[in-house]
Amino acid sequence: VLLNHHNGRINTKLVVDEEGGLSVIALTDISAKEPIYLTYTRAGSESTIDTFNTYGFVEDYPQLWRWDDEKLIKLSQENEDHAYHRYGSDNHVALEPNSHQYEVLVISPTLAALLPTKEVTQILGNAQRSLEEWQQLSVAHHANLRASHANALHDSAMALLNKLPTTIEEDEVLIP
């Protein structure tokens, strides 16, 4: 059986049994000639950068981008629960951060979730959502996200982008 990687068309998942064996489980009905897809990304624990560094390619959507900066590292050292303060609720179970780093889950060229929670990312590598489901989840997620944390993410992303040697426009000319 040939398993194809495609982050947006997952129709199987890998399951490890109690004895360490590995099974491929269908998530939907798969016809005889239909490709079998899975993802190399594991449920929000691996970022697109991790996938690129390990496998040498950037996956299709959704893509989970993750990074740190000096301010965030210092904040993490001062308060290990800092990431919980991103959201306008004290419900730590429903709003558990996916990581304590900056993250953007890019769902499509026009849709993203800033600082996603585990609830938002848990489906990655396990199943798929329609674009409409992603839109609804993103709207609900952003309703709980504090503006100050979205602004901090913006500032960090801009500082990172400004350090790059070329702009997107220059890259588009350089890379055919």
N, C-alpha and C positions, 0 to 999 in steps of 0.2 A: 504494500500500500504506500503510495506516495502522498505525503502531507505537504500542502502548499501553505506558505505564510501569506496572510493577508489580514491585517488588523481590522479592517472594516467588513469582512465577509466571513467571520468565524462561524463554522457550523459543527465544530467538535471541541472537546477539551481533553487534556491529559489528566488522568487520575492515578495516584500512587496508592496501591492497596497496602494492607497491614504487613505483608511480607516483603514489601519493596518492589513488587511488580508494577508495571506501567500499563494502563489501558487507555485506549482512545475511545471516548464516549461521544456519540452523536447528540447534538443539541437540537437538531431538527431532522425531519425526514430527508434523506439524501438519496437521490435517484442513482441508478447504476452508472451513468456517464457523467454525473456532476462531480466537479473537483471537490476534494476534501481540504478544508482550510482550518488552520489554527494560527496562533500567534506566538512569537517568541517572547513577548512581553508578559510579565506575570502580574495580574491584578493590581495595577497601580504601584507596584513596588519597583518596577524598572522604568526609567525614563527613556525617551527617544534617544537621548545622548548615550545612555547605557547600551541600547540596542545597536546604535551606530558603532560604538567602540568595540562591541563584542562580535557583531555579525557583518559590519561594513556597509550597511545601508540604512536609509531613513525610511521607516514604515509608512504605509498609507494612513489616512485618518482613521481613528483619532490618534493624536500624538501628544504625549505628556512631556513637557519641557520643564526642567528643574535646575535651579542654581542657588548659590549662596552669595552673600557679600559680607563685608566686614561688619556692618551694622547688625545684620541678622545673626552672625556668629556670636557677636558680643551679647546680643539679646538672649540667645539660646543658653549662653554660659551663666547669665544672671538669673534667668527664670525658665526652668525646663518646661513649664506649661504655657509659654508665651504664645504658641500657635493657636491655642484655644481662644485667645482674646481677639482673633480675627473676626469672629462672628458676633452678632448682636443678641446672643442668647447664651445662657449658662448651661444649656443642655449638652453636656460633654459626650453623651452617647450618640445622639443624632448628628452632632456637628464635630465629630472627631476629625482632626486634620489628617490628610493623607500623608503628609510629611511635615517636618519643621523647617523646610526650605521654601523658597519661592517656587511656585508651580503655576503653569498655565496648561490646561488641557485644551488643545486645539482640536475641535470636533470636525470642522469643515473650514474652507477658506473664509467663511463669514460668521462662524460661531465658535466661541471659546468659553471656558469656565475658569475664572481667576481663582487661585488658591483653593482648588477643589478639596472637598472632604472625602473621607473613605467611602461614604455613601455614593458619591458621584463616580469615583474611580474603581469601585469593586467589580464592576462588570468587565473591565478591561482584561482581556485574555480568557474570559469565561463565557461570554455570549456577545450579543450585539443589541443595539437600540436603533430605532428609526430616528431620522433627523428630527421629526416632530417630538418624539420622546426626549431626545437630547435638549431640544429647545425648552420644553416644559421644565425639565430638571434644572437647566441652567438658570432660568428665570427665578425659580424657587430658591436655588442656591445663592444667587446674587442678592436676593431680597434680605438675606441674613448676613451678608458680608459687610463689614464696617468700611466706610469710605476711606478712612485713614490707612487701612491696610491695603486697599486697592491702589491708593496713591503711592504708598511705599513700594509696592510691586512695580508700578509704572516708573518711578524714579530709578529703581535698581535696574530695570530692563533698559532704560534709556542710557544709563551710565555704561552698561555692558555693551550696548550697540555702538555707542560713541567711541569705544576703545577699538573697534574693529578697523582694519586697515582700508576697507572699501565699503561703499554704500551698496544697498540693494540694487540701485540703478546701475552702478558701475559693474556689479557682479553679473547682471543680466546681459551686459555688453560683452563681458569677458567669457561667460559660459554660454556656449551656443545651445 
